[in-house]
Amino acid sequence: MTDLAARVELDPAYQGAGYDPLDVRNLLTDEVAQRRETGYDVDDLVTEANATDPSDRAAVLALVDRMEDAERTEPWAFEEPTPLEEIRAAVGELPGAEPVDSARRADRIHAAWLGRIAGCNLGKPVELGDYWTVERIADYLRLTDSYPLTDYFVKLDPQPAEFEFRDNWPQTTRGNVRGSARDDDIDYAILCLHLQERYGDRLTPEDVGREWKLLLPIEQTYTAERAAYINLVEGVPVPRTATRRNPYREWIGALIRADVFGFVHAGDPWGAASRSYQDAALSHVANGIYGEMWSAALVASAFVSADAEEAVRRSLAVVPPKSRLAEAIQRVLALHEQRVTWEEALADIRAVYGHYSWVHTINHAAAVVAALLWADGDFTTAVGRVVMSGWDTDSNGATVGSVAGVLSGTAGLPARLIDPLENRTRSALFGFDNSVISDLADRTVRLAESARG
């Protein structure tokens, strides 16, 4: 690999506020990172960028576009296809579908919806991975006598200056949760349910894009989704929407949209994964797509697995085996086999995958797997540990909440996390605000029953 010290560094003037594709400085900075993470040499373009005025939008966009012609100058150890037929060929033998008892399926779907929404709210106050590090989260939990995390975060009065919560804290901290707060991790789950009700197995990426424009405000989308949305509005065709000026195409955005595909196709990991591909392909490529396929398969597998480890191993069957995502998941499974502690596993994950953005697919999938494997079947431990892992805490809390909810059923959900949700959730989706959670679950059950014929 190229010596990192020898790379040309991008001028700090390109650092924008956040990861917003509407800011060309972000586009260039983040495209450089994406290209380098995937083995491309962009030093010459970085040199040009450093001689370009960052406020010259046209010039900066031209540099971003030219990065598509970058080449790998050294061998690349991974095989990471994007087309579905190539992914299908890479995974080899497909996992089979297994039947799920209808009563069990209904209960587990209800538990998964509640678990997803509770896990999301649990992580929302500390969803800022560059600031709320593992160490800062642990320090705050100890300060509030709530380590390890088993309940919503405590809000102090006054709040210490070195522990600044996100602005959603009035709706997501202990004693303040009265119904679920709005969040994109919940919006996409509701939207996924709507997509499957409307389109079923006929769903295409074009359908997904059409529904985004109808129902989802662009200011409530982020990173890859916002980049794809901009492309849709500008008339860019699918699948070019996923690649044009979209440096976030392997980030976590698709992974968080997967769960309801797994609910509907309970016991059928490939069925869930292949349907979720149609959603992911609008905005993501390679590991970004695998993240959604894997998450859908993980949820589907949990319905027919004895424990989290079995579900994780089943879900791996839909991930190209020579991809970086597969390598990361296999690494965490190996750590579990070695019987290291969760803390040791998390330290390893952060050391090996911490160079990725705190909103990337690969590091987050590893954290999700670790939280599930080391929870010993306990819902609260699983969601608490994944939030304590830092990075994108609400997204990971939601994903783990879904899987752990399927594994535990409604009987395994803690009242202290579930009851404050009051069976309702806010949503930015047009026409879906104040959705009743049990209604979302009942609709999903009906879809799952029809999918089984």
C-alpha positions in Angstrom: 0.0 0.0 0.0 1.0 3.6 -0.5 3.0 5.2 2.4 0.4 7.4 4.1 3.2 9.8 5.1 4.0 10.3 1.4 0.4 11.3 0.4 -0.3 14.9 -0.6 -2.6 16.4 2.1 -5.6 18.4 1.2 -5.6 22.1 2.2 -7.6 22.6 5.4 -9.6 25.3 3.6 -11.6 22.5 2.0 -13.0 21.4 5.4 -16.7 22.2 5.4 -19.2 21.8 8.1 -20.3 18.2 8.3 -20.7 15.8 5.4 -23.1 17.8 3.2 -23.0 17.2 -0.6 -24.5 20.6 -1.1 -21.1 22.0 0.1 -18.5 21.4 -2.7 -15.7 21.5 -0.1 -17.2 18.5 1.5 -17.7 16.7 -1.8 -14.0 17.1 -2.6 -12.7 16.3 0.8 -14.9 13.2 1.2 -14.3 12.0 -2.4 -10.6 12.1 -1.8 -11.1 9.9 1.3 -13.4 7.5 -0.5 -10.9 7.1 -3.4 -8.0 6.5 -1.1 -9.9 4.0 1.1 -10.6 2.0 -2.0 -7.0 2.0 -3.3 -7.0 4.9 -5.8 -4.2 7.4 -6.3 -5.6 10.9 -6.3 -2.4 12.8 -5.3 -2.2 14.7 -8.6 -5.8 15.9 -8.2 -5.2 16.9 -4.6 -2.3 19.0 -5.7 -4.5 20.7 -8.2 -7.2 21.2 -5.6 -4.7 22.9 -3.3 -4.0 25.4 -6.1 -7.8 26.0 -6.7 -10.0 28.5 -4.8 -12.3 26.4 -2.7 -15.1 28.9 -3.3 -14.9 28.4 -7.1 -17.8 25.9 -7.2 -17.4 25.0 -10.9 -13.7 24.4 -10.6 -14.1 22.2 -7.4 -16.9 20.2 -9.0 -14.8 19.6 -12.0 -12.1 18.1 -9.8 -14.6 15.9 -8.1 -15.8 14.6 -11.4 -12.3 14.0 -12.7 -11.7 11.7 -9.7 -13.9 9.1 -11.4 -11.0 8.6 -13.8 -8.5 7.8 -11.0 -6.7 4.6 -11.2 -5.3 2.1 -8.8 -1.5 2.1 -8.8 -1.1 -1.0 -6.6 -2.9 -4.4 -6.4 -6.3 -4.4 -4.6 -6.9 -7.3 -2.4 -10.7 -7.2 -2.5 -13.4 -8.2 -4.9 -16.4 -5.9 -4.5 -18.9 -6.0 -7.3 -22.0 -3.7 -7.4 -24.4 -5.3 -9.9 -26.8 -7.8 -8.3 -26.0 -10.6 -10.7 -22.3 -10.2 -9.9 -23.0 -10.2 -6.2 -25.1 -13.3 -6.7 -22.2 -15.0 -8.5 -19.7 -13.9 -5.8 -21.6 -15.3 -2.9 -22.0 -18.8 -4.4 -24.6 -21.1 -2.8 -27.5 -19.2 -1.5 -28.9 -19.6 2.0 -32.3 -21.4 1.9 -35.5 -20.0 3.3 -37.0 -21.6 6.5 -40.6 -21.4 7.6 -41.5 -19.4 10.7 -44.5 -20.1 12.9 -47.0 -17.4 12.3 -47.6 -16.5 15.9 -43.9 -16.4 16.6 -43.3 -14.3 13.5 -46.0 -11.8 14.6 -44.6 -11.4 18.1 -41.0 -11.0 16.8 -42.0 -8.4 14.3 -43.7 -6.4 17.0 -40.7 -6.7 19.2 -38.4 -5.7 16.4 -40.3 -2.5 15.6 -40.3 -1.6 19.3 -36.7 -2.6 19.6 -35.6 -0.6 16.6 -37.3 2.6 17.8 -36.2 2.3 21.4 -32.6 1.6 20.3 -32.6 4.6 18.0 -33.9 6.9 20.8 -31.3 5.5 23.2 -28.5 6.6 21.0 -29.8 9.9 19.8 -28.4 12.3 22.4 -24.8 11.2 21.7 -25.0 10.8 17.9 -21.8 12.7 17.0 -18.9 10.2 16.6 -16.1 12.8 16.4 -17.2 14.3 19.7 -19.0 11.5 21.6 -16.1 9.0 21.6 -16.2 5.7 23.5 -14.2 7.4 26.3 -16.5 10.4 26.6 -19.6 8.3 26.6 -18.1 6.1 29.4 -17.0 9.1 31.4 -20.4 10.6 31.2 -22.2 7.4 32.2 -19.9 7.0 35.2 -20.5 10.7 36.1 -24.2 10.0 36.1 -23.9 6.6 37.9 -25.4 4.9 34.8 -22.5 2.7 33.5 -23.0 0.4 31.8 -25.9 1.9 29.8 -29.2 0.2 30.5 -31.6 3.1 30.3 -32.0 6.4 28.5 -29.2 8.9 29.2 -29.5 11.1 32.2 -29.6 14.9 31.6 -27.8 16.9 34.3 -28.8 20.4 35.3 -26.6 22.2 34.7 -25.1 20.0 32.0 -21.3 20.1 32.1 -19.8 22.0 29.2 -17.6 19.1 28.2 -20.6 16.8 27.7 -22.9 18.5 25.2 -25.8 16.4 24.0 -27.4 16.7 20.6 -30.3 19.1 20.4 -32.8 16.3 20.5 -32.1 15.7 24.2 -35.5 17.2 25.4 -37.2 14.2 23.7 -34.6 11.4 24.2 -33.2 11.6 27.7 -34.5 9.8 30.8 -37.8 11.1 32.0 -38.2 13.2 28.8 -39.2 10.4 26.4 -42.9 10.8 25.7 -43.3 9.0 22.4 -40.5 8.4 19.9 -38.6 11.4 18.5 -38.3 11.8 14.8 -35.2 10.3 13.2 -34.1 9.2 9.7 -33.5 5.7 11.0 -37.2 5.5 11.8 -38.3 7.4 8.7 -36.6 4.9 6.4 -38.2 1.9 8.2 -41.6 3.4 7.7 -40.8 4.3 4.1 -39.6 0.7 3.5 -42.9 -0.6 4.8 -44.8 1.7 2.4 -42.5 0.7 -0.5 -43.2 -3.0 0.1 -47.0 -2.4 0.5 -47.1 -0.4 -2.8 -44.6 -2.3 -5.0 -44.0 -5.7 -3.4 -41.5 -7.7 -5.3 -41.8 -5.4 -8.3 -39.8 -2.7 -6.4 -37.1 -1.0 -8.5 -34.6 1.8 -7.5 -36.6 4.1 -9.7 -39.6 3.5 -7.6 -37.6 4.2 -4.4 -36.4 7.5 -5.9 -40.0 8.5 -6.9 -41.2 7.9 -3.4 -38.4 9.9 -1.8 -39.3 12.9 -3.9 -43.0 12.5 -3.0 -42.6 11.8 0.7 -39.2 12.7 2.1 -37.9 16.3 2.5 -34.4 16.6 1.2 -33.3 18.4 4.4 -34.2 15.3 6.3 -31.7 13.2 4.3 -28.0 13.0 4.9 -24.8 12.0 3.2 -25.4 9.4 0.4 -29.1 9.8 0.5 -28.9 13.6 0.0 -26.3 13.2 -2.7 -28.6 10.7 -4.5 -31.6 13.0 -4.0 -29.7 15.9 -5.6 -29.0 13.7 -8.5 -32.6 12.7 -8.8 -33.7 16.3 -8.9 -31.2 17.0 -11.5 -32.5 14.2 -13.7 -29.5 11.8 -13.3 -30.7 8.3 -14.1 -30.3 5.3 -11.8 -27.8 3.8 -11.0 -25.7 6.9 -11.8 -27.5 8.5 -8.8 -25.3 6.4 -6.6 -22.0 7.4 -8.0 -22.2 10.9 -9.4 -20.8 13.4 -6.8 -21.6 10.9 -4.0 -18.5 10.2 -1.9 -20.8 8.7 0.7 -21.7 5.7 -1.4 -20.2 3.1 1.0 -21.5 4.8 4.1 -24.1 3.5 6.6 -27.1 5.2 4.9 -28.3 2.1 3.1 -27.7 -0.3 6.0 -30.2 1.7 8.1 -32.9 1.2 5.5 -32.8 -2.6 5.5 -34.7 -3.9 8.5 -38.3 -4.1 7.2 -37.1 -6.2 4.3 -35.9 -8.7 6.9 -39.2 -8.5 8.8 -41.3 -9.2 5.7 -39.0 -12.0 4.5 -38.5 -13.6 7.9 -36.5 -16.8 7.7 -35.4 -16.0 4.1 -32.0 -14.2 4.2 -31.5 -14.1 0.4 -35.1 -13.1 -0.2 -34.6 -10.2 2.2 -31.2 -9.3 0.8 -32.1 -9.4 -2.9 -35.2 -7.2 -2.3 -33.2 -4.7 -0.3 -30.7 -4.4 -3.1 -33.4 -2.5 -5.1 -33.5 0.1 -2.3 -29.7 0.3 -1.8 -28.8 0.7 -5.5 -30.3 4.1 -5.7 -27.7 5.6 -3.4 -24.9 3.1 -2.8 -22.3 0.8 -4.3 -20.2 -2.2 -3.2 -19.9 -2.3 0.6 -22.7 0.3 0.9 -25.0 -2.1 -0.9 -23.7 -5.1 1.0 -24.4 -3.3 4.2 -28.1 -3.1 3.5 -28.2 -6.6 2.1 -26.4 -8.0 5.1 -28.6 -6.1 7.6 -31.7 -7.4 5.9 -30.4 -10.9 5.9 -29.3 -10.6 9.6 -32.8 -9.6 10.6 -34.4 -12.3 8.5 -32.0 -14.9 9.9 -32.7 -13.9 13.5 -36.2 -15.3 13.1 -34.8 -18.8 12.6 -31.7 -18.7 14.7 -31.1 -19.9 18.2 -28.8 -17.0 19.1 -27.0 -14.0 17.7 -24.0 -15.9 16.5 -26.1 -18.2 14.4 -27.9 -15.3 12.9 -24.6 -13.5 12.0 -23.2 -16.6 10.4 -26.3 -17.1 8.4 -26.3 -13.5 7.2 -22.7 -13.7 6.0 -23.9 -15.9 3.2 -25.3 -12.9 1.3 -22.0 -10.9 1.5 -19.3 -11.3 -1.2 -16.7 -13.2 0.7 -13.7 -11.2 -0.6 -15.2 -7.9 0.4 -14.0 -5.6 3.2 -17.4 -6.0 4.9 -17.1 -9.8 5.0 -13.5 -9.5 6.3 -14.7 -7.2 9.2 -17.6 -9.4 10.2 -15.4 -12.5 10.1 -12.8 -10.7 12.2 -15.4 -10.0 15.0 -16.6 -13.6 14.8 -13.0 -14.8 15.3 -12.5 -12.5 18.3 -15.7 -14.0 19.8 -14.3 -17.5 19.3 -11.1 -16.4 21.1 -13.3 -15.5 24.1 -11.8 -12.0 24.5 -14.0 -9.5 26.4 -16.4 -7.1 24.6 -14.1 -4.2 25.7 -11.1 -5.9 24.0 -13.2 -6.7 20.9 -14.3 -3.1 20.7 -10.7 -1.8 21.1 -9.7 -4.1 18.2 -12.5 -2.9 16.0 -11.6 0.7 16.6 -7.9 0.1 16.0 -8.4 -1.8 12.7 -11.4 0.1 11.3 -11.3 3.5 13.1 -9.7 5.1 10.0 -13.1 5.0 8.3 -15.6 7.9 8.8 -17.8 7.6 11.9 -20.7 7.2 9.4 -19.2 4.3 7.3 -20.7 0.9 6.8 -17.7 -1.3 7.6 -16.8 -0.1 11.1 -20.4 0.1 12.1 -21.2 -3.4 11.0 -18.3 -4.7 13.1 -19.7 -2.8 16.1 -23.2 -4.1 15.6 -21.9 -7.7 15.4 -19.8 -7.3 18.6 -22.7 -5.9 20.6 -24.9 -8.8 19.5 -22.4 -11.5 20.1 -21.3 -10.3 23.6 -24.8 -9.6 24.9 -25.6 -13.3 25.7 -29.1 -12.9 24.4 -30.0 -9.9 26.5 -31.7 -7.1 24.6 -30.7 -4.3 27.0 -27.1 -5.3 27.0 -27.0 -5.5 23.2 -28.4 -2.0 22.6 -26.5 -0.5 25.5 -23.2 -1.8 24.3 -23.6 -0.7 20.7 -24.5 2.8 21.9 -21.4 2.8 24.2 -19.4 1.8 21.1 -19.7 5.4 19.8 -19.8 6.4 16.1 -23.4 6.5 14.7 -25.0 5.6 17.9 -28.7 6.0 17.0 -28.3 4.1 13.7 -26.5 1.2 15.4 -28.9 1.3 18.3 -31.7 0.9 15.9 -30.2 -2.0 13.9 -29.2 -3.9 17.1 -32.6 -3.1 18.5 -34.3 -4.8 15.6 -32.1 -7.9 15.7 -32.2 -8.3 19.4 -35.9 -7.7 19.4 -36.4 -10.5 17.0 -34.2 -12.8 19.1 -35.9 -11.9 22.4 -39.5 -11.4 21.4 -41.8 -8.9 23.2 -41.3 -10.8 26.5 -37.6 -9.9 26.5 -38.0 -6.1 26.0 -37.4 -3.9 29.0 -40.4 -1.8 30.1 -38.1 1.2 31.0 -37.1 1.5 27.3 -40.4 0.6 25.7 -43.1 2.1 27.8 -42.0 5.7 27.4 -42.4 5.4 23.6 -46.2 5.4 24.2 -46.7 3.3 21.1 -46.2 6.2 18.7 -43.4 7.8 16.7 -42.8 11.1 15.0 -41.8 11.0 11.3 -40.7 13.6 8.7 -42.4 11.4 6.0 -45.3 13.3 4.4 -48.5 11.7 5.9 -46.8 9.4 8.4 -46.1 11.7 11.4 -47.4 10.3 14.7 -47.5 6.8 13.4 -48.8 4.1 15.8 -46.0 1.6 16.3 -48.3 -1.4 16.8 -50.1 -0.4 13.5 -46.7 -0.4 11.7 -46.1 -3.8 13.1 -49.5 -5.2 12.2 -49.1 -4.0 8.6 -45.7 -5.6 8.5 -47.2 -8.9 9.8 -49.8 -8.9 7.0 -47.1 -8.3 4.4 -45.0 -11.2 5.9 -48.0 -13.5 5.7 -48.7 -12.6 2.1 -45.0 -13.0 1.2 -45.3 -16.6 2.5 -48.3 -17.2 0.4 
